Amino acid sequence: MRIFYFILLLTFTSCTTVKKTEPTEKTAEGFFFGNKAYFSIGDGSSVDVFQSFIQKHNEKDFDGLRELIADSIKISGPKGKYLVGADQHIAYLKEWLSSGEFTWEGVWGAPIKFMGVDDGSSTVISSLNVKMKVADSTSYINDLIVANVKEGKINQFWVHQREYTPTELAQINSVGDGSE
């Protein structure tokens, strides 16, 4: 009788297949309100591209930046700023960054993949502290950047800025480097 149960068990286990299922809203790590768009953790290689992109900003390495952005890049910045194309982006950065010293320091980030989008892209969402020294004035802001990466290049990003509260600024100024 044991042999019968053993054969029966083998039959059931060998005849079953593991079905790979696409993530659903029940298995998603995140969502957007109102439009049923869900996302899961994305490709880690997009994080490498994004971190290099930020480092090139810190170094004012415009040639290096040019290699990391798509020709048709689209940028939606704070206060309604909108740029299209690599040449326009680089020209804007050269002018803006020449006005002072700017340093981006990453706080956190995560790669995400939108479910149902099979275009080979991944998105990085990241929070960065920004130190801006212009003339004799130093200020700090926090950027939340959403960057879409495809084929090893940034092809679109959005910058959302937040001013620090007086308490946060006091903490930053007591440390002196803006990393708190």
Backbone as JSON, one array per atom type, in Angstrom:
{
  "sequence": "MRIFYFILLLTFTSCTTVKKTEPTEKTAEGFFFGNKAYFSIGDGSSVDVFQSFIQKHNEKDFDGLRELIADSIKISGPKGKYLVGADQHIAYLKEWLSSGEFTWEGVWGAPIKFMGVDDGSSTVISSLNVKMKVADSTSYINDLIVANVKEGKINQFWVHQREYTPTELAQINSVGDGSE",
  "N": [[0.81, -1.18, 0.0], [1.97, 1.21, 0.73], [3.71, 1.63, -1.38], [1.9, 2.13, -3.42], [0.83, 4.63, -2.59], [3.15, 6.12, -2.68], [3.77, 6.02, -5.45], [1.51, 7.29, -6.41], [1.85, 9.84, -5.27], [4.25, 10.6, -6.55], [3.32, 10.69, -9.17], [1.5, 12.86, -9.11], [3.2, 14.99, -8.34], [5.1, 15.02, -10.38], [3.64, 15.64, -12.59], [2.78, 18.18, -12.32], [3.26, 21.6, -13.12], [5.27, 24.47, -12.68], [3.87, 27.52, -12.77], [4.71, 30.53, -14.11], [3.84, 33.63, -12.99], [2.7, 36.85, -13.85], [3.39, 39.83, -12.05], [0.8, 41.21, -10.06], [-1.74, 43.6, -9.02], [-2.06, 42.76, -6.45], [0.39, 41.68, -5.79], [2.15, 43.67, -6.18], [4.73, 46.07, -5.41], [4.24, 48.73, -5.23], [2.12, 51.55, -6.17], [0.2, 53.83, -8.22], [-2.04, 56.42, -7.53], [-5.39, 56.32, -8.65], [-5.08, 55.46, -11.39], [-4.62, 52.76, -11.81], [-1.99, 51.88, -12.16], [0.71, 49.92, -11.5], [3.73, 48.99, -9.77], [6.84, 47.18, -9.47], [9.89, 46.05, -7.9], [12.66, 47.18, -9.73], [15.23, 46.91, -12.28], [18.49, 46.63, -11.16], [20.69, 47.64, -12.56], [19.94, 50.06, -13.57], [20.19, 51.74, -11.44], [22.94, 52.04, -11.19], [23.47, 53.55, -13.52], [22.01, 55.86, -12.9], [23.32, 56.76, -10.53], [25.84, 57.32, -11.54], [25.15, 59.36, -13.28], [24.39, 61.38, -11.44], [26.86, 61.75, -10.14], [28.39, 62.74, -12.26], [27.16, 65.23, -12.55], [27.98, 66.43, -10.13], [30.72, 66.58, -10.63], [30.76, 68.28, -12.72], [31.07, 67.26, -15.26], [30.5, 67.46, -18.32], [30.85, 66.16, -20.77], [30.88, 63.51, -19.94], [28.3, 63.39, -18.86], [26.83, 63.76, -21.18], [27.2, 61.34, -22.45], [25.62, 59.72, -20.92], [22.98, 60.4, -21.28], [19.98, 60.26, -23.21], [19.57, 61.24, -26.65], [17.12, 62.42, -27.09], [16.23, 63.28, -24.61], [13.95, 64.18, -21.99], [13.17, 66.62, -19.66], [11.56, 67.47, -16.74], [11.52, 69.99, -14.66], [11.79, 71.76, -11.47], [9.44, 74.36, -10.69], [8.12, 74.54, -13.15], [10.01, 74.29, -15.19], [11.05, 73.04, -18.29], [12.79, 70.93, -20.38], [13.97, 69.75, -23.52], [15.8, 67.38, -25.23], [19.26, 66.49, -25.59], [21.25, 68.4, -26.17], [20.06, 70.84, -25.4], [19.72, 70.32, -22.69], [22.4, 70.01, -21.75], [23.44, 72.55, -22.38], [21.86, 74.17, -20.71], [22.65, 73.16, -18.17], [25.4, 73.86, -18.17], [25.28, 76.67, -18.07], [23.77, 77.09, -15.69], [25.23, 75.66, -13.65], [27.6, 77.03, -13.69], [27.17, 79.21, -12.18], [27.72, 78.85, -9.52], [28.61, 76.68, -6.74], [27.53, 73.4, -6.66], [26.28, 70.56, -5.07], [25.22, 67.3, -5.1], [23.96, 64.92, -2.94], [23.24, 61.64, -2.4], [20.44, 60.29, -0.66], [18.52, 58.2, -0.43], [17.28, 55.6, -2.59], [15.49, 53.78, -5.17], [15.1, 51.23, -7.6], [12.5, 50.86, -9.96], [9.99, 49.01, -11.74], [7.51, 49.36, -14.06], [4.53, 47.63, -14.15], [3.38, 45.77, -16.88], [4.57, 47.34, -18.77], [6.67, 46.88, -21.28], [9.04, 47.9, -22.47], [11.72, 47.77, -22.07], [12.7, 49.55, -20.25], [13.61, 50.95, -17.06], [12.93, 52.5, -13.94], [14.25, 54.91, -11.71], [13.76, 56.03, -8.49], [14.7, 58.58, -6.39], [15.98, 60.24, -3.5], [17.69, 63.21, -2.85], [20.04, 65.24, -1.16], [20.77, 68.6, -1.66], [23.35, 70.86, -1.88], [23.86, 74.23, -2.27], [25.98, 76.69, -3.23], [26.19, 79.95, -3.84], [27.71, 82.86, -4.73], [28.17, 84.51, -1.74], [26.43, 83.02, -0.31], [25.01, 80.11, 1.11], [22.84, 77.46, 0.58], [20.37, 74.9, 1.16], [18.51, 72.24, -0.25], [16.06, 69.66, -0.82], [15.92, 67.21, -3.23], [13.65, 65.21, -4.97], [13.96, 62.83, -7.26], [12.76, 61.36, -10.18], [13.76, 59.15, -12.44], [13.86, 57.88, -15.68], [15.29, 55.11, -17.18], [16.72, 53.73, -20.02], [18.23, 51.37, -22.07], [20.74, 51.88, -20.95], [20.84, 54.64, -20.68], [19.74, 57.81, -19.45], [16.53, 58.73, -20.17], [14.4, 60.28, -19.54], [13.44, 62.55, -16.96], [12.14, 63.71, -13.82], [12.07, 66.39, -11.56], [11.45, 67.04, -8.27], [11.22, 69.44, -5.81], [11.92, 70.18, -2.38], [11.82, 72.42, 0.26], [13.79, 72.72, 3.2], [12.71, 72.4, 6.61], [12.83, 74.86, 9.3], [13.93, 73.57, 11.56], [15.23, 71.34, 10.41], [17.12, 72.7, 8.83], [18.64, 73.9, 10.87], [19.8, 71.63, 11.98], [21.31, 70.74, 9.77], [23.06, 72.91, 9.42], [24.42, 72.79, 11.85], [25.91, 70.54, 11.57], [27.25, 71.08, 9.24], [27.76, 70.0, 6.71], [25.55, 69.22, 5.33], [24.66, 66.59, 5.19], [22.96, 65.38, 6.95]],
  "CA": [[0.0, 0.0, 0.0], [2.88, 2.36, 0.75], [4.23, 1.82, -2.72], [0.82, 2.76, -4.18], [0.8, 6.06, -2.22], [4.38, 6.73, -3.18], [3.62, 6.19, -6.89], [0.49, 8.32, -6.58], [2.49, 11.11, -4.95], [5.18, 10.88, -7.64], [2.54, 11.04, -10.35], [0.98, 14.22, -8.96], [4.26, 16.0, -8.3], [5.81, 15.1, -11.65], [2.74, 16.15, -13.62], [2.46, 19.59, -12.1], [4.28, 22.54, -13.59], [5.28, 25.75, -12.0], [3.42, 28.56, -13.69], [5.24, 31.86, -13.8], [2.77, 34.6, -13.1], [3.08, 38.26, -13.87], [2.95, 40.52, -10.85], [-0.52, 41.85, -10.13], [-1.9, 44.63, -8.0], [-1.94, 42.12, -5.13], [1.8, 41.37, -5.53], [2.95, 44.86, -6.49], [5.35, 46.77, -4.29], [3.77, 50.11, -5.19], [1.02, 51.9, -7.06], [-0.15, 55.22, -8.4], [-3.45, 56.65, -7.27], [-6.35, 56.68, -9.69], [-4.99, 54.95, -12.77], [-4.31, 51.33, -11.82], [-0.61, 51.62, -12.58], [1.42, 49.29, -10.4], [5.13, 48.74, -10.06], [7.6, 46.27, -8.62], [11.31, 46.42, -7.87], [13.2, 47.15, -11.09], [16.57, 46.45, -12.63], [19.54, 47.32, -10.41], [21.66, 48.33, -13.42], [19.49, 51.44, -13.75], [20.72, 52.49, -10.3], [24.32, 52.39, -11.56], [23.4, 54.65, -14.48], [21.55, 57.06, -12.19], [24.37, 57.24, -9.62], [26.88, 57.91, -12.38], [24.54, 60.61, -13.75], [24.49, 62.36, -10.34], [28.28, 62.02, -9.94], [28.84, 63.62, -13.37], [26.7, 66.58, -12.2], [28.89, 66.94, -9.09], [32.03, 66.84, -11.23], [30.56, 69.17, -13.89], [31.62, 66.51, -16.39], [29.46, 67.57, -19.33], [31.05, 65.1, -21.76], [30.41, 62.28, -19.29], [26.84, 63.47, -18.8], [26.3, 63.6, -22.54], [27.22, 59.91, -22.75], [24.62, 59.04, -20.08], [21.62, 60.85, -21.56], [19.46, 60.01, -24.56], [19.5, 62.44, -27.49], [15.78, 63.02, -27.0], [15.89, 63.36, -23.18], [12.95, 65.17, -21.57], [13.36, 66.95, -18.25], [10.56, 68.33, -16.11], [12.17, 70.47, -13.45], [10.99, 72.55, -10.55], [8.88, 75.65, -11.13], [7.67, 74.48, -14.54], [11.11, 74.21, -16.16], [10.93, 71.87, -19.17], [13.86, 70.89, -21.38], [13.9, 68.62, -24.43], [17.0, 67.16, -26.02], [20.55, 66.47, -24.89], [21.97, 69.66, -26.35], [19.42, 71.84, -24.56], [20.01, 69.97, -21.29], [23.8, 70.32, -21.45], [23.59, 74.02, -22.41], [21.25, 74.68, -19.48], [23.51, 72.81, -17.04], [26.63, 74.66, -18.21], [24.97, 78.01, -17.59], [23.32, 77.04, -14.29], [26.28, 75.2, -12.75], [28.69, 78.01, -13.66], [26.79, 80.3, -11.26], [28.11, 78.55, -8.15], [29.0, 75.3, -6.41], [26.35, 72.58, -6.4], [26.65, 69.2, -4.72], [24.11, 66.39, -4.82], [24.34, 63.77, -2.11], [22.12, 60.71, -2.33], [19.91, 59.88, 0.65], [17.98, 56.87, -0.68], [16.76, 55.42, -3.93], [15.01, 52.44, -5.49], [14.72, 51.02, -8.99], [11.16, 50.29, -10.09], [9.56, 48.57, -13.07], [6.06, 49.47, -14.19], [3.93, 46.39, -14.63], [2.71, 45.9, -18.17], [5.39, 48.14, -19.68], [7.74, 45.99, -21.72], [9.88, 48.64, -23.42], [13.13, 47.65, -21.68], [13.12, 50.63, -19.36], [13.45, 50.85, -15.61], [12.87, 53.84, -13.38], [14.87, 55.08, -10.4], [13.23, 57.11, -7.66], [15.77, 58.84, -5.43], [15.99, 61.48, -2.74], [19.06, 63.73, -2.75], [20.26, 66.54, -0.53], [21.52, 69.47, -2.57], [24.0, 72.02, -1.28], [24.07, 75.23, -3.32], [26.74, 77.85, -2.78], [26.21, 80.98, -4.87], [28.32, 84.07, -4.14], [28.48, 84.29, -0.32], [25.27, 82.39, 0.3], [24.89, 78.66, 0.99], [21.5, 77.0, 0.9], [20.16, 73.46, 1.02], [17.18, 71.77, -0.6], [15.96, 68.23, -1.03], [15.33, 66.85, -4.52], [13.15, 63.86, -5.24], [14.11, 62.68, -8.71], [12.25, 60.16, -10.83], [14.53, 59.08, -13.69], [13.6, 56.71, -16.49], [16.53, 54.64, -17.79], [16.52, 52.74, -21.07], [19.44, 51.06, -22.83], [21.9, 52.47, -20.29], [20.82, 56.11, -20.74], [18.6, 58.51, -18.87], [15.78, 59.29, -21.28], [13.44, 61.26, -19.03], [13.4, 62.64, -15.51], [11.33, 64.73, -13.17], [12.69, 66.85, -10.31], [10.52, 67.63, -7.3], [12.05, 70.03, -4.76], [11.32, 70.49, -1.08], [12.66, 73.23, 1.14], [13.91, 72.17, 4.54], [12.09, 73.15, 7.7], [13.86, 75.53, 10.12], [14.6, 72.57, 12.41], [16.16, 70.59, 9.56], [18.24, 73.59, 8.49], [19.49, 74.04, 12.05], [20.58, 70.39, 12.06], [22.28, 70.75, 8.67], [24.08, 73.93, 9.7], [25.24, 72.37, 12.99], [26.83, 69.53, 11.05], [28.08, 71.83, 8.32], [27.97, 69.46, 5.38], [24.28, 68.94, 4.67], [24.39, 65.17, 5.01], [22.02, 64.89, 7.95]],
  "C": [[0.87, 1.27, 0.0], [3.41, 2.66, -0.64], [3.17, 2.5, -3.59], [0.77, 4.26, -3.89], [2.04, 6.8, -2.74], [4.28, 6.99, -4.68], [2.58, 7.27, -7.19], [1.06, 9.72, -6.32], [3.46, 11.52, -6.05], [4.43, 11.32, -8.9], [2.04, 12.47, -10.26], [2.09, 15.26, -8.99], [4.98, 16.1, -9.63], [4.93, 15.67, -12.76], [2.37, 17.62, -13.42], [3.6, 20.45, -12.62], [4.16, 23.82, -12.79], [4.92, 26.81, -13.02], [3.98, 29.89, -13.23], [4.12, 32.87, -14.02], [3.35, 36.01, -13.11], [2.63, 38.89, -12.56], [1.6, 41.18, -11.08], [-0.6, 42.92, -9.06], [-1.77, 44.05, -6.6], [-0.49, 41.82, -4.78], [2.71, 42.56, -5.79], [3.56, 45.44, -5.23], [4.86, 48.21, -4.18], [2.7, 50.36, -6.23], [0.93, 53.41, -7.21], [-1.64, 55.36, -8.16], [-4.21, 56.9, -8.56], [-6.21, 56.03, -11.04], [-4.55, 53.49, -12.87], [-2.94, 51.01, -12.37], [0.16, 51.11, -11.37], [2.88, 49.1, -10.79], [5.72, 47.78, -9.05], [9.05, 46.74, -8.63], [11.91, 46.19, -9.26], [14.62, 46.64, -11.17], [17.63, 47.28, -11.91], [20.55, 48.04, -11.28], [21.24, 49.77, -13.67], [19.98, 52.33, -12.61], [22.15, 52.93, -10.6], [24.35, 53.57, -12.53], [23.02, 55.94, -13.76], [22.64, 57.62, -11.27], [25.51, 57.88, -10.4], [26.41, 59.27, -12.92], [24.67, 61.71, -12.68], [25.96, 62.73, -10.12], [28.82, 62.95, -11.03], [28.35, 65.05, -13.15], [27.65, 67.2, -11.17], [30.25, 67.33, -9.66], [31.96, 67.88, -12.36], [31.21, 68.57, -15.13], [30.56, 66.43, -17.49], [29.61, 66.53, -20.43], [30.56, 63.76, -21.2], [28.9, 62.24, -19.18], [26.23, 63.2, -20.16], [26.24, 62.13, -22.93], [26.12, 59.15, -22.01], [23.18, 59.45, -20.38], [21.24, 60.57, -23.02], [19.41, 61.32, -25.34], [18.18, 63.18, -27.31], [15.3, 63.16, -25.55], [14.85, 64.46, -22.93], [13.09, 65.37, -20.07], [12.25, 67.88, -17.8], [11.13, 68.73, -14.76], [11.24, 71.25, -12.55], [10.51, 73.85, -11.21], [8.54, 75.68, -12.62], [8.76, 74.43, -15.59], [10.98, 72.93, -16.97], [11.98, 71.96, -20.26], [13.67, 69.64, -22.23], [15.19, 68.55, -25.23], [18.28, 67.3, -25.22], [21.28, 67.8, -25.01], [21.39, 70.76, -25.47], [19.73, 71.59, -23.08], [21.44, 70.36, -20.92], [24.02, 71.83, -21.43], [23.01, 74.64, -21.14], [22.14, 74.4, -18.27], [24.79, 73.65, -17.02], [26.38, 76.06, -17.66], [24.63, 78.0, -16.1], [24.47, 76.7, -13.35], [27.46, 76.16, -12.7], [28.39, 79.14, -12.66], [27.2, 80.03, -9.82], [28.59, 77.12, -7.99], [27.75, 74.54, -6.01], [26.82, 71.15, -6.12], [25.39, 68.41, -4.39], [24.65, 65.23, -4.02], [23.11, 62.88, -1.95], [21.74, 60.36, -0.9], [19.38, 58.45, 0.54], [17.51, 56.79, -2.12], [16.3, 53.99, -4.13], [14.71, 52.35, -6.97], [13.32, 50.41, -9.03], [10.89, 49.94, -11.55], [8.05, 48.63, -13.1], [5.51, 48.2, -14.8], [3.18, 46.65, -15.92], [3.46, 46.76, -19.17], [6.61, 47.3, -20.04], [8.64, 46.67, -22.75], [11.36, 48.59, -23.06], [13.61, 48.73, -20.74], [12.9, 50.26, -17.9], [13.5, 52.28, -15.08], [13.53, 53.84, -12.02], [14.18, 56.25, -9.72], [14.27, 57.32, -6.56], [15.59, 60.19, -4.76], [17.44, 61.91, -2.58], [19.04, 65.05, -1.99], [21.14, 67.35, -1.47], [22.05, 70.66, -1.79], [24.33, 72.98, -2.41], [24.8, 76.42, -2.71], [26.88, 78.81, -3.96], [26.65, 82.27, -4.21], [28.67, 83.74, -2.68], [27.37, 83.56, 0.41], [25.28, 80.88, 0.06], [23.48, 78.28, 1.41], [21.4, 75.51, 0.62], [18.7, 73.2, 0.63], [17.23, 70.26, -0.72], [15.28, 68.0, -2.37], [14.83, 65.41, -4.46], [13.16, 63.74, -6.76], [13.56, 61.33, -9.14], [12.91, 60.13, -12.21], [14.23, 57.78, -14.41], [14.88, 56.37, -17.26], [16.19, 53.56, -18.81], [17.81, 52.59, -21.85], [20.66, 51.8, -22.28], [21.95, 53.98, -20.31], [19.57, 56.64, -20.04], [17.81, 59.1, -20.03], [14.68, 60.24, -20.84], [13.61, 61.33, -17.52], [12.61, 63.85, -15.05], [12.0, 65.1, -11.86], [11.62, 67.54, -9.47], [11.37, 68.16, -6.15], [11.23, 70.32, -3.51], [12.31, 71.32, -0.29], [12.68, 72.57, 2.52], [13.17, 73.04, 5.55], [13.19, 73.86, 8.49], [14.62, 74.56, 11.03], [15.62, 71.76, 11.62], [17.37, 71.44, 9.18], [19.18, 73.8, 9.66], [20.37, 72.81, 12.22], [21.68, 70.36, 10.99], [23.41, 71.73, 8.98], [24.96, 73.56, 10.89], [26.26, 71.32, 12.56], [27.79, 70.18, 10.05], [28.23, 71.26, 6.93], [26.68, 69.05, 4.68], [23.92, 67.48, 4.53], [23.42, 64.61, 6.04], [20.61, 64.88, 7.42]]
}
